[in-house]
Amino acid sequence: SPRSRFGCGGMPKCLLVIDTQKGLDDEKLGKRSNPAFEKNLASLLAAWRTNSLPIVHIRHCSVEQNSNLRPELPGNAYKDEAKPEPGEKEFTKTVNSAFIGTGLEEYLRKDLGVSALVITGLTADHCVSATTRNASDLGFDVTLVSDATATHERTGFDGVRYSAEEMHNVNLASLHGEFCVVTTTAAVLDTLKTQ
């Protein structure tokens, strides 16, 4: 079961920013949850930078023929709010989890000495979920920031349509308490102020 995720003593807490790319703004993906996603992510990035805490960016470089996230397409670019600054590490991936085929785990453990992750990004039900689950299974203390992630509406296998908010909330509920502790941007920022 999850430990107290964000309060890991003096250990650095790495902000992991997953797939915050322009291609995920495509209207063909349907309505998106959490209109405050970009603002909240920008607040977290600013706080991490101000406190000189480690930030790792993950970029999805799709190999799927029809994906907006293919490396040669404009959709592969980071959203303006999430562009890495000099010195911030980036890993690229071709599958949902940021830990598969990337060297991320070794970098976090050996180069940064990190055991606690604060996860943000897109999308809550795909790459954020896969990475959160893998991180927990690998023994990281994981905090997932509910309002610094988002997802899109979906149609189920049976034709039932699920709103973006339903998809977002159900996925966070599934992760909370089993793979991570889910919290808010405001709570994370408050914790940073007291450390």
Backbone bond lengths (Angstrom), bond angles and torsions (degrees), N, CA, C in turn:
res aa  C-N    CA-C-N  psi(-1)  N-CA   C-N-CA  omega(-1)  CA-C   N-CA-C  phi
1 S - - - 1.453 - - 1.523 109.52 -
2 P 1.321 118.18 154.96 1.463 120.66 -175.66 1.524 112.20 -65.61
3 R 1.311 113.67 143.98 1.461 120.15 173.26 1.515 108.37 -88.22
4 S 1.317 116.60 179.95 1.454 120.35 173.77 1.516 107.02 -66.55
5 R 1.293 117.53 105.55 1.447 122.28 -163.89 1.514 116.45 -74.29
6 F 1.298 117.83 -40.70 1.458 117.21 -171.94 1.513 112.52 -91.25
7 G 1.320 118.03 -23.69 1.457 120.26 -178.09 1.510 111.91 -94.31
8 C 1.307 118.03 73.44 1.464 122.22 -176.74 1.517 110.57 -103.67
9 G 1.326 116.69 48.28 1.454 120.83 176.59 1.514 111.65 59.09
10 G 1.335 115.95 -136.33 1.450 121.13 -177.28 1.516 114.29 -87.10
11 M 1.317 116.93 2.77 1.466 119.30 -178.57 1.528 110.34 -67.23
12 P 1.327 116.96 138.47 1.468 118.14 176.91 1.525 110.98 -65.75
13 K 1.309 114.94 143.17 1.456 121.31 178.45 1.512 107.36 -107.07
14 C 1.290 116.58 116.47 1.459 121.31 -176.92 1.523 109.86 -87.02
15 L 1.323 116.39 130.53 1.457 121.87 173.24 1.518 107.68 -86.32
16 L 1.317 116.22 118.26 1.460 122.43 -179.90 1.522 107.94 -105.16
17 V 1.328 116.63 117.39 1.464 123.19 -175.63 1.530 107.49 -109.66
18 I 1.316 115.96 110.09 1.465 121.45 -169.69 1.532 112.04 -102.66
19 D 1.318 116.39 122.82 1.476 124.27 166.32 1.526 114.26 50.96
20 T 1.304 117.03 41.08 1.468 119.44 179.57 1.521 107.69 -86.28
21 Q 1.343 114.23 75.63 1.459 123.10 -168.97 1.523 111.69 -120.21
22 K 1.322 114.56 151.43 1.465 121.55 -175.68 1.524 113.10 -60.93
23 G 1.316 117.61 -31.05 1.461 120.68 -178.68 1.518 113.77 -63.03
24 L 1.323 116.96 -19.64 1.463 119.92 179.50 1.526 112.16 -85.41
25 D 1.331 116.43 4.34 1.471 121.56 172.01 1.530 111.55 -93.35
26 D 1.315 117.90 0.43 1.462 122.29 -176.63 1.533 110.65 -59.03
27 E 1.321 116.36 126.94 1.471 121.45 -179.88 1.521 112.61 -59.60
28 K 1.323 117.94 -25.03 1.461 121.17 179.00 1.522 112.50 -64.55
29 L 1.324 116.87 -18.07 1.461 120.72 178.68 1.524 111.94 -78.96
30 G 1.322 117.51 -10.48 1.455 121.58 178.77 1.514 111.68 92.61
31 K 1.314 114.80 -173.66 1.463 120.82 -179.49 1.523 110.03 -66.38
32 R 1.335 114.85 146.55 1.461 120.66 -179.30 1.521 110.13 -110.96
33 S 1.304 116.52 146.77 1.461 122.06 174.45 1.526 109.93 -77.55
34 N 1.311 115.65 169.02 1.459 124.45 168.65 1.534 114.57 52.45
35 P 1.325 117.08 75.78 1.466 119.96 176.97 1.528 113.48 -60.63
36 A 1.318 118.67 -18.61 1.470 122.19 -179.73 1.532 112.79 -88.24
37 F 1.330 117.40 5.64 1.472 120.90 -177.03 1.524 112.59 -51.22
38 E 1.325 117.68 -54.26 1.465 121.19 -174.86 1.532 111.33 -62.06
39 K 1.323 117.02 -42.99 1.467 121.35 -179.94 1.531 110.53 -62.64
40 N 1.321 116.85 -44.25 1.462 120.80 -179.99 1.525 111.70 -66.23
41 L 1.317 116.23 -42.74 1.465 119.36 178.04 1.523 110.40 -61.95
42 A 1.324 117.41 -43.00 1.465 120.84 178.64 1.529 110.99 -60.16
43 S 1.326 117.58 -38.85 1.467 121.41 178.13 1.524 111.23 -64.25
44 L 1.311 116.64 -42.34 1.466 120.49 179.10 1.524 110.83 -66.30
45 L 1.325 116.57 -45.21 1.467 119.69 178.66 1.527 110.53 -59.17
46 A 1.314 117.05 -43.78 1.471 120.67 179.75 1.525 110.73 -61.44
47 A 1.323 117.13 -42.82 1.466 120.71 -179.52 1.522 111.09 -66.00
48 W 1.322 117.69 -42.41 1.470 120.39 178.92 1.528 110.17 -63.32
49 R 1.322 115.81 -42.47 1.468 119.49 -179.92 1.522 111.35 -66.20
50 T 1.308 117.71 -41.98 1.467 121.91 178.89 1.521 111.18 -61.14
51 N 1.339 116.26 -36.88 1.459 121.38 -178.15 1.528 113.44 -92.90
52 S 1.328 116.81 6.40 1.475 122.59 179.59 1.523 112.30 53.10
53 L 1.333 115.90 41.24 1.463 121.84 176.56 1.527 109.28 -94.18
54 P 1.321 117.46 154.55 1.471 119.95 -175.85 1.531 113.01 -70.83
55 I 1.329 113.68 140.29 1.468 122.95 177.40 1.519 107.33 -127.46
56 V 1.325 116.50 132.69 1.460 122.03 174.69 1.519 108.22 -124.81
57 H 1.327 115.56 129.03 1.461 122.76 178.19 1.524 109.26 -102.44
58 I 1.318 115.22 138.50 1.460 122.23 177.21 1.525 107.76 -115.84
59 R 1.330 115.75 129.46 1.465 120.77 178.61 1.535 108.42 -119.51
60 H 1.335 114.68 126.64 1.460 119.56 177.31 1.524 109.04 -84.14
61 C 1.320 116.09 121.69 1.466 122.66 177.89 1.523 107.11 -113.12
62 S 1.312 114.93 85.88 1.454 121.15 -171.33 1.527 112.42 -64.08
63 V 1.321 114.91 146.83 1.460 121.91 171.92 1.528 110.42 -106.07
64 E 1.334 116.27 2.64 1.465 121.36 178.77 1.526 109.52 -75.65
65 Q 1.309 116.63 134.50 1.463 122.34 -174.29 1.530 113.43 -56.68
66 N 1.320 118.01 -40.54 1.466 121.02 -173.67 1.529 114.10 -100.38
67 S 1.310 117.58 14.79 1.467 120.50 -176.74 1.527 112.22 -83.75
68 N 1.332 115.54 139.40 1.474 121.34 173.15 1.523 111.84 -72.89
69 L 1.315 117.58 -9.01 1.461 121.51 -175.69 1.528 112.53 -99.47
70 R 1.317 117.37 13.45 1.464 120.11 175.25 1.530 108.33 -63.36
71 P 1.324 118.29 143.33 1.472 121.27 -174.31 1.526 114.72 -56.77
72 E 1.320 118.04 -29.45 1.467 120.34 -176.13 1.531 113.31 -87.33
73 L 1.322 117.95 -1.07 1.464 121.41 -176.86 1.533 111.94 -102.53
74 P 1.343 116.96 153.22 1.469 120.49 179.54 1.530 113.48 -59.60
75 G 1.337 117.12 -28.54 1.457 120.89 -179.69 1.512 114.22 -65.94
76 N 1.328 117.74 -14.82 1.459 121.98 178.51 1.528 111.58 -73.22
77 A 1.325 117.75 -18.81 1.468 121.94 -177.23 1.524 110.93 -68.12
78 Y 1.330 114.75 151.22 1.457 119.77 175.34 1.520 110.78 -68.56
79 K 1.313 115.91 146.84 1.461 120.94 170.46 1.531 107.74 -63.33
80 D 1.322 116.66 151.53 1.464 121.23 -175.51 1.519 112.60 -55.31
81 E 1.323 117.52 -38.31 1.468 121.95 -177.45 1.524 112.64 -69.88
82 A 1.319 117.24 -15.51 1.465 120.61 -170.52 1.519 114.05 -119.05
83 K 1.308 118.04 12.55 1.465 119.40 -178.19 1.527 110.67 -64.95
84 P 1.331 116.26 131.69 1.468 119.02 177.47 1.526 111.05 -63.74
85 E 1.314 114.93 146.16 1.454 121.31 172.99 1.524 108.57 -98.53
86 P 1.344 117.20 161.55 1.470 119.52 179.30 1.531 111.39 -52.82
87 G 1.335 115.17 135.53 1.461 121.21 -179.81 1.509 114.50 92.17
88 E 1.331 117.74 -11.75 1.463 120.38 177.41 1.527 109.11 -88.90
89 K 1.297 114.93 128.60 1.465 121.74 -174.57 1.526 111.20 -74.19
90 E 1.326 115.40 144.04 1.462 121.90 174.98 1.525 109.18 -126.21
91 F 1.326 114.93 138.41 1.456 121.64 170.19 1.522 107.52 -121.46
92 T 1.327 116.39 142.72 1.463 120.47 174.52 1.521 108.19 -108.88
93 K 1.324 114.37 149.79 1.461 120.18 -178.25 1.523 109.71 -140.73
94 T 1.321 115.86 162.96 1.467 121.27 177.84 1.525 112.10 -122.34
95 V 1.324 116.50 -0.85 1.471 121.78 178.70 1.524 108.18 -125.50
96 N 1.325 116.88 178.61 1.465 120.20 -174.58 1.519 114.04 -65.79
97 S 1.315 119.06 -45.48 1.462 120.90 -176.25 1.519 111.48 -81.52
98 A 1.327 115.34 134.70 1.465 121.13 177.30 1.528 111.93 -70.88
99 F 1.321 118.04 -10.10 1.462 120.98 -178.52 1.529 113.22 -92.19
100 I 1.317 118.33 -10.93 1.466 120.66 -174.89 1.528 110.01 -90.99
101 G 1.328 116.01 116.07 1.458 121.87 174.47 1.520 115.38 70.58
102 T 1.341 118.06 23.97 1.465 119.58 -174.13 1.527 115.58 -119.84
103 G 1.300 119.42 -23.62 1.460 121.10 -172.66 1.523 113.20 83.19
104 L 1.331 117.69 7.12 1.462 121.63 -177.69 1.527 111.96 -60.67
105 E 1.321 117.39 -47.20 1.470 119.49 -177.25 1.522 111.02 -58.62
106 E 1.307 117.95 -47.54 1.464 121.42 -179.79 1.524 111.00 -61.91
107 Y 1.312 117.87 -41.94 1.461 121.34 178.69 1.527 111.00 -61.02
108 L 1.330 116.43 -46.61 1.461 120.08 -179.35 1.524 111.56 -62.04
109 R 1.326 116.15 -45.47 1.467 120.04 -174.86 1.534 112.18 -76.56
110 K 1.328 116.73 -49.35 1.466 120.12 -171.77 1.520 113.03 -87.07
111 D 1.320 117.55 -45.24 1.470 119.65 -176.14 1.520 112.59 -81.22
112 L 1.338 117.14 -39.97 1.462 120.46 -177.71 1.524 113.79 -99.38
113 G 1.318 117.85 -21.38 1.462 120.59 -175.15 1.516 112.50 65.23
114 V 1.319 115.77 36.31 1.464 122.71 -174.00 1.524 110.86 -96.77
115 S 1.337 115.40 136.81 1.462 119.82 171.95 1.522 111.68 -124.47
116 A 1.341 117.01 -4.29 1.465 121.68 -178.59 1.519 109.84 -123.68
117 L 1.323 115.30 130.02 1.463 121.81 -179.71 1.519 110.32 -118.86
118 V 1.320 115.41 141.17 1.456 122.50 170.12 1.521 105.07 -114.40
119 I 1.333 116.39 113.70 1.461 121.53 -170.32 1.522 110.72 -103.51
120 T 1.338 113.90 135.61 1.458 123.89 177.76 1.526 107.75 -139.00
121 G 1.341 116.58 170.48 1.458 119.36 170.40 1.508 114.60 124.49
122 L 1.324 113.94 -160.14 1.461 122.97 -173.64 1.525 110.09 -126.87
123 T 1.287 117.26 146.52 1.443 129.43 -15.97 1.520 109.26 -103.84
124 A 1.333 115.19 153.80 1.464 121.19 -172.26 1.521 112.82 -56.63
125 D 1.317 116.98 -35.69 1.471 119.64 -174.69 1.524 113.88 -93.76
126 H 1.306 117.99 -8.13 1.461 119.97 179.71 1.527 110.52 -113.89
127 C 1.322 117.66 -96.45 1.462 120.92 -171.28 1.520 113.44 -70.32
128 V 1.318 118.33 -33.29 1.467 120.10 176.12 1.528 109.54 -65.59
129 S 1.314 117.22 -45.03 1.461 121.31 179.34 1.529 111.05 -63.75
130 A 1.320 117.15 -48.18 1.472 120.59 -178.38 1.519 111.23 -61.06
131 T 1.323 117.07 -42.81 1.461 120.96 -179.09 1.521 110.77 -69.18
132 T 1.323 117.57 -40.68 1.464 121.27 178.03 1.519 110.59 -60.80
133 R 1.308 117.15 -45.86 1.465 121.35 179.87 1.532 110.87 -62.66
134 N 1.326 116.86 -46.63 1.465 120.14 178.99 1.521 111.34 -62.58
135 A 1.329 117.25 -43.67 1.466 121.11 -179.46 1.523 110.53 -58.64
136 S 1.317 116.73 -45.42 1.464 120.80 178.75 1.522 111.17 -62.79
137 D 1.322 116.45 -45.98 1.455 120.51 -179.81 1.530 112.02 -63.14
138 L 1.332 116.91 -27.39 1.466 121.56 177.70 1.527 112.39 -83.91
139 G 1.336 117.18 -2.17 1.451 120.95 174.87 1.518 115.93 95.91
140 F 1.323 118.18 8.73 1.464 120.48 176.29 1.526 109.81 -77.60
141 D 1.322 115.94 148.23 1.459 121.87 170.15 1.524 106.26 -82.31
142 V 1.314 117.42 118.49 1.463 121.08 -171.27 1.522 111.29 -116.23
143 T 1.326 114.56 126.95 1.452 122.76 169.58 1.519 106.16 -112.80
144 L 1.314 117.27 128.37 1.467 122.66 177.78 1.521 107.58 -110.90
145 V 1.332 116.04 125.93 1.461 120.76 -175.24 1.529 108.68 -91.54
146 S 1.327 115.20 108.93 1.469 122.12 -171.07 1.523 113.45 -58.57
147 D 1.322 116.84 -41.17 1.461 119.78 -176.05 1.525 112.86 -98.89
148 A 1.343 115.89 14.08 1.460 121.76 171.01 1.522 108.73 -119.46
149 T 1.319 114.31 30.48 1.456 123.00 170.47 1.524 106.87 -144.80
150 A 1.306 116.27 165.75 1.466 121.18 -178.44 1.521 108.58 -159.26
151 T 1.330 115.44 167.69 1.455 120.44 174.07 1.520 109.24 -153.49
152 H 1.320 115.64 -176.92 1.463 122.14 -175.90 1.520 111.03 -114.90
153 E 1.317 114.92 161.95 1.461 120.27 174.23 1.525 108.94 -64.02
154 R 1.319 116.36 154.88 1.472 120.99 -177.09 1.531 110.22 -142.91
155 T 1.327 114.28 157.36 1.456 121.19 171.25 1.517 107.96 -110.57
156 G 1.320 116.23 128.44 1.457 121.47 -178.68 1.515 112.76 -74.68
157 F 1.304 116.34 173.56 1.464 122.35 -179.60 1.529 111.54 -59.93
158 D 1.339 116.16 -25.55 1.461 121.49 -176.90 1.526 113.02 -96.60
159 G 1.339 116.32 8.49 1.455 120.57 178.53 1.521 114.70 87.92
160 V 1.325 117.75 -3.45 1.461 120.82 178.92 1.529 109.00 -73.40
161 R 1.325 115.25 132.90 1.466 121.34 179.94 1.522 109.69 -93.02
162 Y 1.334 116.02 130.64 1.461 122.64 178.61 1.524 108.48 -113.99
163 S 1.316 116.45 129.71 1.458 120.43 -179.78 1.526 110.20 -65.86
164 A 1.314 115.65 161.54 1.464 120.68 176.95 1.523 110.58 -59.50
165 E 1.331 116.76 -40.09 1.462 120.18 179.81 1.527 111.32 -65.67
166 E 1.341 117.13 -40.28 1.467 119.86 177.02 1.528 110.65 -62.07
167 M 1.317 116.30 -45.98 1.465 120.44 179.69 1.528 110.65 -60.17
168 H 1.315 115.81 -45.17 1.468 121.89 -179.53 1.525 110.52 -60.20
169 N 1.324 116.18 -53.86 1.462 121.04 -174.79 1.520 113.46 -66.81
170 V 1.314 117.41 -41.24 1.466 120.33 -179.66 1.527 110.44 -66.26
171 N 1.320 116.94 -40.03 1.464 118.79 179.11 1.518 112.00 -66.70
172 L 1.329 117.57 -41.00 1.468 119.73 177.20 1.526 110.53 -64.95
173 A 1.329 117.00 -39.78 1.469 120.56 178.46 1.527 111.03 -62.07
174 S 1.323 116.41 -38.64 1.457 120.84 179.69 1.536 111.76 -66.40
175 L 1.317 117.06 -35.20 1.465 121.12 -178.19 1.530 113.01 -80.76
176 H 1.335 116.42 -36.81 1.468 121.54 -173.39 1.524 111.85 -63.60
177 G 1.320 114.85 129.91 1.460 120.30 176.86 1.508 114.52 86.22
178 E 1.321 117.22 -18.84 1.459 121.10 178.90 1.526 111.32 -107.44
179 F 1.326 116.80 -44.70 1.465 121.84 -177.06 1.526 112.97 -117.57
180 C 1.310 117.37 -14.78 1.453 121.00 -174.68 1.521 109.57 -165.56
181 V 1.308 114.25 176.40 1.449 121.55 166.01 1.516 106.00 -109.73
182 V 1.316 117.01 126.13 1.462 121.91 178.65 1.518 108.05 -92.83
183 T 1.316 116.39 133.75 1.449 121.31 -179.95 1.529 108.97 -144.48
184 T 1.320 116.54 -170.00 1.469 121.24 -177.19 1.522 110.82 -114.56
185 T 1.319 114.75 164.78 1.462 120.63 175.68 1.523 110.50 -57.62
186 A 1.322 117.07 -47.00 1.460 120.52 -178.93 1.518 112.08 -58.54
187 A 1.327 118.18 -41.05 1.466 121.63 179.75 1.514 110.92 -66.54
188 V 1.328 117.22 -40.78 1.472 120.22 178.90 1.529 109.81 -64.76
189 L 1.324 117.00 -44.55 1.466 120.53 -179.88 1.527 110.93 -63.17
190 D 1.324 116.95 -39.36 1.471 120.42 176.84 1.525 111.07 -62.81
191 T 1.317 117.19 -40.91 1.466 121.60 178.90 1.523 110.32 -63.60
192 L 1.321 117.21 -41.45 1.465 120.59 178.61 1.525 110.98 -60.78
193 K 1.318 117.33 -38.55 1.469 121.43 -178.28 1.514 112.56 -65.97
194 T 1.333 117.46 -28.08 1.458 120.72 -175.73 1.527 113.03 -94.10
195 Q 1.314 117.48 -1.31 1.480 119.59 -178.27 1.506 111.24 -101.57
